[in-house]
């Protein structure tokens, strides 16, 4: 079955640690996105990539980093520089320019303890 | 900058009709999408309006007025399973097809 897989579903991190969230898709999509969701805040764009080996900052990129070495994979690293990392993180993908629908993974809930 | 406004919460009873409004201000605009998200789950695409008018998909319809920078999602014959959050999303902000989302409307359906 085609889709987007995020792992892990739940993640706990100690303050000061970096952590990497996985996002893999087998839909042959060119574009991939990372959103952060907080209660009452909607979905805010962290980073996006429209092609392999290229990515751009979104609205709230500070404290995050990404890579796009393969078309299928777009991992997000939450660094210790992110002041308030506890949130629900959603990965999405689509064919990019001209595409009206985005397909989402099931999300990773990150909690800093 | 860009902004999307939608009500934070709407309540209705089973079998009723409910309308969720969305107004937007963006630097560019291609169209308006709607997504549904059940608690703790993945947002799923419901509809897209690129042109003015009404798009119907089963019990759900979506409307767009580009001149008024306004759209709505209409849900008919409400069912308990429709209890979820609904997000409008603009495509075209800044000239790109990257979805820019509103804060979401929590729909609560009562028996």
Contacts between the chains, C-beta under 8 A, distances in Angstrom:
chain1	res1	chain2	res2	distance
A	33	B	98	6.8
A	33	B	99	7.9
A	35	B	101	7.6
A	40	B	8	7.1
A	40	B	103	6.3
A	40	B	104	8.0
A	41	B	103	6.2
A	42	B	4	7.9
A	42	B	87	6.4
A	42	B	101	4.7
A	42	B	102	5.6
A	42	B	103	4.0
A	42	B	104	5.2
A	43	B	43	7.3
A	43	B	87	6.9
A	43	B	99	8.0
A	43	B	101	4.2
A	44	B	101	7.7
A	45	B	98	6.6
A	45	B	100	7.4
A	48	B	98	5.8
A	58	B	98	7.8
A	88	B	40	7.8
A	90	B	42	7.0
A	90	B	43	7.1
A	92	B	43	8.0
A	92	B	99	7.9
A	96	B	97	6.8
A	97	B	96	7.6
A	97	B	97	5.2
A	98	B	97	6.2
A	99	B	97	6.0
A	100	B	31	6.4
A	100	B	33	6.3
A	100	B	48	4.2
A	100	B	50	7.1
A	100	B	91	6.4
A	100	B	97	7.6
A	101	B	33	7.1
A	101	B	45	4.4
A	101	B	48	6.8
A	102	B	43	8.0
A	102	B	45	6.9
A	102	B	99	5.5
A	103	B	45	7.5
A	104	B	42	4.1
A	104	B	43	4.9
A	104	B	44	7.2
A	105	B	42	6.1
A	106	B	41	6.7
A	106	B	42	5.0
A	107	B	40	7.5
A	107	B	41	7.5
A	107	B	42	6.3
A	109	B	40	7.7
